[in-house]
Amino acid sequence: MIAGRYALKDEVGRGGMGVVWRAEDELLGRDVAVKRVGLTPGGATPDLARAAREARLAATLNHPNVVAVFDLVDQDDQQWLVMEYVESRTLTQLVAEHGPLSPDDAARLLCQAADALVAAHRAGITHRDVKPSNILITSTGRAKLTDFGIARAAADATLTQTGMMTGSPAYLAPEVASGQTAGPHSDVWALGATAYHALTGKPPFETGENVLGTLWRIVQEEPPRPDDAGWLAPLFEHTMVKDVDARWSMEEVADFLARGAGTTTSGGLGSATAEDVEPVQEDGRTQTVPVATGVPPAPVPPVRRRRRWALAALGLAAALLVVLGVAAWNWLDTEPVGTDRARDDSSQDSAEPGPSQEPRPARPTAKGMRTFVEDYLATAPVDQTEAFTMLTSEFQTESGGLEGYRGFWSKVASAQPVDVQVDPRSLEVRYTVEYAMKDGNEFTDVVELVLAHRDGEYRIAAEPTR
């Protein structure tokens, strides 16, 4: 038992940054991942310093493609990092089991990793160890970036004071291999090297036992290119390039991967991004088309700000506006495909707003989703019976019925949401919640939900991380 709360189950991973166990969080009744770090009892070893750094930096990133860090606890002079447990395999394992990926399949996964790195770079954090084994792939095709153990904030100069080189040699950028400080541009190279591995089944520079020889080749030789990169070929020309100034930013990498096979390098990115595609929803869940290679389809990426549009795309959009304007009135009056029809069909379909009642939006909105989450978290601690009605019937059963639901919420004094992120297209919600328990304890958790929507009303349909 760790910290009187986390019961160890089984070892799920082992590496240079520590041993990872699956454990049960007995307070919340769910699995978590805990990583033991530090081998010197009572000492501030480099591993302990890295654990504290990882906890501090990764905890600042609330992103669906980053493995969430919940806590850093002490037990018997050992430190344990408590993280989100992700039932997954690494990108390394995926390629080893299925062989090299196609450009389309690789892009689906790498785009999500790039999104996570965009968020890290905007927060002033460089990961510094981007590689296939640090990208976890879930059964639903979601990629999650993990192991910020040697990450570094822009203002943190403590890690390399000894001159120690950090990162995996095969994926190091030339400037890092030659002893310079890593920055966001180094993560760009490493993601390109990871893409190389995904497409070829091997790293761009084989390491073996001669690490110094590998570093020399990275610095002196021209970076290799995959033989059959397809439409991803420009990615390597703008990531695995020695001139740091010639590399794309991580934001540009994410844009390129999201826009797919129609991407060009002339500044005109012609194909649609994931945010331009309306997903078909069924029972509040996003349905995607399976890919033929056995790689699970990725869920719709988080909404990103549109960036560089090609003039051709703008012209096409202007022409389409004329056509779409004619149909807009009818389109706006329809409801989303596949919403939950099991609830009060006869009354809600025919109901019209009264004189003082504002019409509810026919489609999910970001404001509506945030308001629902805030109302739910305000209700659950004080009235479990009412809050239970805010779940779909399927999720009520999954939650153990009303009595099972009360088992946790009856112990909560208050639940304050922080940084609520919503995607009205996929009906996915992610937020940090600060719990104050009736026994005086306080803790913070990261929650992911999938909502169901009908006629402006929301219900909780699923909690993927349960």
ZAMARGU-4260 file (C-alpha; in steps of 0.2 Angstrom, whole numbers, plus 5000, padded with zeros to 4 digits):
<rodrens>
0) 5000/5000/5000 | 5007/5017/4995 | 5003/5032/5005 | 4988/5023/5013 | 4978/5024/4997
5) 4987/5016/4982 | 4987/4997/4982 | 5000/4989/4971 | 4993/4976/4958 | 5006/4972/4945
10) 5022/4979/4937 | 5018/4985/4920 | 5034/4994/4914 | 5052/4996/4918 | 5065/5008/4911
15) 5079/5021/4915 | 5067/5033/4923 | 5059/5020/4935 | 5048/5005/4938 | 5029/5008/4934
20) 5016/4998/4943 | 4997/4997/4941 | 4989/5001/4957 | 4971/5003/4964 | 4966/5021/4970
25) 4956/5014/4985 | 4948/5032/4988 | 4942/5034/4970 | 4940/5016/4966 | 4950/5016/4950
30) 4967/5010/4943 | 4981/5022/4942 | 5000/5020/4937 | 5013/5023/4950 | 5031/5025/4946
35) 5044/5022/4960 | 5060/5033/4958 | 5076/5035/4968 | 5087/5021/4975 | 5095/5030/4989
40) 5084/5030/5005 | 5082/5047/5012 | 5094/5055/4998 | 5091/5068/4985 | 5097/5057/4971
45) 5096/5063/4953 | 5081/5051/4950 | 5072/5060/4964 | 5075/5077/4957 | 5069/5071/4940
50) 5053/5064/4948 | 5049/5081/4956 | 5053/5089/4940 | 5041/5078/4930 | 5027/5080/4943
55) 5029/5099/4943 | 5030/5101/4924 | 5018/5087/4918 | 5005/5093/4931 | 5004/5109/4922
60) 4998/5101/4906 | 4980/5097/4905 | 4979/5089/4888 | 4970/5074/4881 | 4986/5068/4873
65) 4997/5069/4889 | 4997/5056/4902 | 4990/5066/4917 | 5001/5067/4933 | 4990/5066/4949
70) 5002/5066/4964 | 5020/5064/4970 | 5020/5054/4987 | 5033/5048/4999 | 5033/5030/5006
75) 5047/5022/5016 | 5060/5035/5010 | 5054/5031/4992 | 5045/5043/4980 | 5031/5038/4970
80) 5024/5047/4955 | 5005/5044/4953 | 4999/5045/4935 | 4984/5041/4925 | 4983/5023/4920
85) 4982/5020/4902 | 4978/5003/4895 | 4989/5004/4880 | 5004/4998/4870 | 5019/5009/4865
90) 5021/5015/4847 | 5037/5004/4848 | 5027/4989/4852 | 5013/4993/4839 | 5026/4994/4825
95) 5035/4978/4831 | 5019/4968/4831 | 5011/4975/4815 | 5026/4981/4805 | 5029/4998/4798
100) 5014/5009/4797 | 5007/5017/4782 | 5009/5036/4780 | 4991/5039/4784 | 4991/5028/4800
105) 5007/5035/4806 | 5000/5053/4804 | 4984/5049/4814 | 4995/5045/4829 | 5009/5057/4827
110) 4997/5071/4825 | 4990/5068/4842 | 5008/5068/4849 | 5012/5084/4840 | 4996/5092/4848
115) 5003/5087/4865 | 5020/5095/4861 | 5012/5111/4855 | 5003/5112/4872 | 5020/5109/4881
120) 5030/5121/4870 | 5017/5135/4873 | 5019/5132/4892 | 5037/5134/4890 | 5041/5115/4892
125) 5053/5105/4881 | 5050/5086/4883 | 5068/5082/4878 | 5065/5063/4876 | 5052/5061/4862
130) 5053/5043/4855 | 5041/5029/4850 | 5042/5021/4867 | 5036/5037/4875 | 5020/5037/4865
135) 5006/5026/4872 | 4992/5020/4860 | 4975/5015/4867 | 4963/5003/4860 | 4953/5017/4853
140) 4968/5024/4844 | 4971/5039/4856 | 4990/5043/4857 | 4996/5049/4874 | 5014/5057/4877
145) 5022/5051/4893 | 5038/5052/4903 | 5042/5070/4906 | 5056/5064/4918 | 5069/5074/4909
150) 5058/5088/4903 | 5064/5105/4906 | 5055/5122/4908 | 5062/5137/4899 | 5068/5145/4916
155) 5075/5128/4923 | 5094/5127/4921 | 5097/5114/4934 | 5096/5098/4925 | 5112/5099/4914
160) 5124/5108/4926 | 5134/5093/4927 | 5136/5092/4908 | 5126/5076/4908 | 5118/5072/4891
165) 5099/5067/4892 | 5088/5059/4880 | 5088/5043/4869 | 5103/5043/4857 | 5094/5037/4842
170) 5082/5051/4842 | 5093/5066/4848 | 5094/5081/4837 | 5112/5085/4830 | 5114/5101/4841
175) 5110/5090/4857 | 5121/5076/4851 | 5135/5089/4850 | 5132/5095/4868 | 5121/5110/4865
180) 5105/5113/4876 | 5089/5106/4869 | 5074/5117/4865 | 5057/5115/4856 | 5067/5113/4840
185) 5075/5098/4847 | 5058/5090/4850 | 5053/5094/4832 | 5068/5083/4826 | 5064/5069/4838
190) 5046/5068/4832 | 5053/5067/4814 | 5064/5053/4820 | 5050/5045/4828 | 5040/5046/4812
195) 5055/5038/4803 | 5054/5023/4815 | 5035/5022/4812 | 5037/5021/4793 | 5052/5010/4793
200) 5052/4999/4809 | 5069/5005/4815 | 5076/5021/4822 | 5085/5033/4810 | 5102/5030/4818
205) 5105/5012/4825 | 5113/5013/4842 | 5120/4996/4847 | 5134/4997/4860 | 5143/5011/4852
210) 5134/5026/4858 | 5148/5038/4854 | 5148/5032/4836 | 5130/5035/4835 | 5132/5053/4841
215) 5146/5056/4829 | 5135/5050/4814 | 5120/5061/4820 | 5131/5076/4820 | 5142/5073/4804
220) 5131/5063/4792 | 5116/5068/4783 | 5100/5062/4791 | 5092/5047/4782 | 5075/5047/4773
225) 5062/5033/4772 | 5062/5025/4756 | 5043/5025/4755 | 5037/5040/4765 | 5023/5045/4752
230) 5015/5061/4756 | 5024/5062/4773 | 5041/5065/4764 | 5040/5084/4767 | 5039/5081/4785
235) 5057/5074/4786 | 5063/5089/4775 | 5057/5101/4788 | 5060/5091/4805 | 5076/5080/4802
240) 5086/5095/4795 | 5102/5100/4804 | 5099/5119/4802 | 5088/5123/4817 | 5081/5138/4809
245) 5075/5128/4794 | 5064/5117/4805 | 5046/5119/4806 | 5039/5124/4823 | 5029/5110/4832
250) 5013/5120/4827 | 5017/5118/4809 | 5021/5100/4811 | 5004/5097/4819 | 4995/5107/4805
255) 5004/5097/4792 | 4999/5080/4800 | 4981/5085/4803 | 4979/5091/4785 | 4983/5074/4778
260) 4988/5068/4760 | 4983/5085/4752 | 4997/5094/4761 | 5010/5104/4751 | 5025/5114/4756
265) 5022/5130/4746 | 5012/5138/4760 | 4995/5132/4753 | 4989/5118/4764 | 4975/5111/4753
270) 4966/5097/4762 | 4954/5099/4776 | 4959/5097/4794 | 4951/5086/4807 | 4942/5101/4813
275) 4933/5104/4797 | 4925/5087/4797 | 4908/5084/4806 | 4909/5067/4815 | 4894/5056/4815
280) 4888/5053/4833 | 4879/5038/4840 | 4872/5038/4857 | 4883/5053/4862 | 4899/5044/4856
285) 4910/5048/4841 | 4910/5034/4828 | 4925/5033/4816 | 4929/5022/4801 | 4941/5008/4805
290) 4958/5008/4795 | 4963/4992/4786 | 4980/4990/4794 | 4975/4985/4811 | 4980/5002/4819
295) 4965/5008/4829 | 4957/5024/4822 | 4961/5040/4831 | 4947/5050/4839 | 4944/5068/4833
300) 4959/5078/4839 | 4955/5093/4851 | 4950/5109/4842 | 4964/5119/4837 | 4964/5137/4830
305) 4964/5137/4811 | 4981/5143/4805 | 4987/5145/4787 | 4974/5143/4773 | 4978/5141/4755
310) 4971/5154/4743 | 4963/5140/4734 | 4954/5134/4749 | 4948/5152/4753 | 4941/5153/4736
315) 4932/5137/4737 | 4925/5141/4754 | 4918/5158/4747 | 4909/5148/4733 | 4902/5135/4745
320) 4895/5149/4756 | 4883/5154/4742 | 4877/5136/4741 | 4877/5133/4759 | 4867/5149/4763
325) 4852/5143/4754 | 4851/5127/4765 | 4857/5135/4781 | 4839/5138/4788 | 4834/5120/4786
330) 4851/5113/4793 | 4850/5124/4808 | 4833/5117/4813 | 4839/5099/4813 | 4847/5090/4828
335) 4863/5080/4828 | 4863/5063/4821 | 4861/5048/4833 | 4857/5058/4849 | 4849/5048/4863
340) 4830/5045/4858 | 4827/5034/4873 | 4822/5049/4884 | 4804/5057/4883 | 4803/5057/4864
345) 4784/5061/4863 | 4785/5076/4874 | 4802/5084/4869 | 4800/5082/4850 | 4784/5092/4850
350) 4788/5104/4864 | 4789/5122/4859 | 4796/5136/4870 | 4783/5146/4879 | 4782/5165/4879
355) 4796/5168/4892 | 4806/5152/4888 | 4822/5154/4877 | 4824/5141/4863 | 4837/5129/4867
360) 4851/5126/4854 | 4848/5111/4843 | 4867/5107/4843 | 4879/5105/4857 | 4888/5121/4862
365) 4904/5124/4871 | 4895/5136/4883 | 4881/5123/4886 | 4894/5109/4890 | 4904/5120/4902
370) 4888/5125/4911 | 4882/5107/4913 | 4899/5102/4920 | 4898/5116/4933 | 4880/5113/4938
375) 4884/5094/4939 | 4899/5097/4951 | 4889/5109/4961 | 4874/5097/4963 | 4883/5080/4966
380) 4890/5084/4983 | 4874/5090/4990 | 4860/5080/4981 | 4866/5063/4974 | 4848/5059/4969
385) 4847/5074/4958 | 4864/5072/4951 | 4861/5054/4947 | 4848/5060/4935 | 4861/5069/4925
390) 4868/5052/4919 | 4862/5042/4905 | 4853/5026/4910 | 4868/5016/4903 | 4880/5026/4913
395) 4869/5025/4929 | 4871/5006/4928 | 4889/5007/4925 | 4891/5018/4940 | 4883/5004/4951
400) 4866/5011/4952 | 4861/5025/4964 | 4869/5017/4980 | 4885/5014/4971 | 4885/5032/4965
405) 4882/5038/4982 | 4897/5028/4989 | 4909/5041/4983 | 4899/5057/4982 | 4892/5056/4999
410) 4910/5058/5006 | 4913/5074/4996 | 4910/5091/5003 | 4913/5101/4987 | 4920/5099/4970
415) 4927/5114/4961 | 4931/5112/4942 | 4946/5121/4935 | 4951/5123/4917 | 4936/5115/4909
420) 4940/5110/4890 | 4926/5104/4879 | 4923/5099/4861 | 4905/5101/4855 | 4909/5090/4840
425) 4914/5074/4849 | 4905/5079/4865 | 4921/5076/4875 | 4925/5085/4891 | 4941/5086/4901
430) 4943/5096/4917 | 4953/5097/4933 | 4943/5096/4949 | 4948/5101/4966 | 4939/5090/4979
435) 4936/5094/4997 | 4931/5079/5007 | 4920/5079/5022 | 4934/5071/5032 | 4945/5086/5029
440) 4956/5079/5015 | 4958/5088/4999 | 4965/5082/4982 | 4965/5086/4964 | 4959/5074/4950
445) 4959/5075/4931 | 4942/5069/4923 | 4937/5065/4905 | 4919/5063/4901 | 4909/5059/4885
450) 4892/5068/4886 | 4875/5064/4877 | 4865/5078/4870 | 4847/5081/4865 | 4836/5096/4863
455) 4849/5107/4873 | 4850/5095/4887 | 4866/5085/4892 | 4869/5069/4901 | 4885/5060/4906
460) 4886/5045/4894 | 4904/5038/4898 | 4920/5041/4908 | 4933/5033/4897 | 4947/5033/4910
465) 4936/5023/4923
</rodrens>
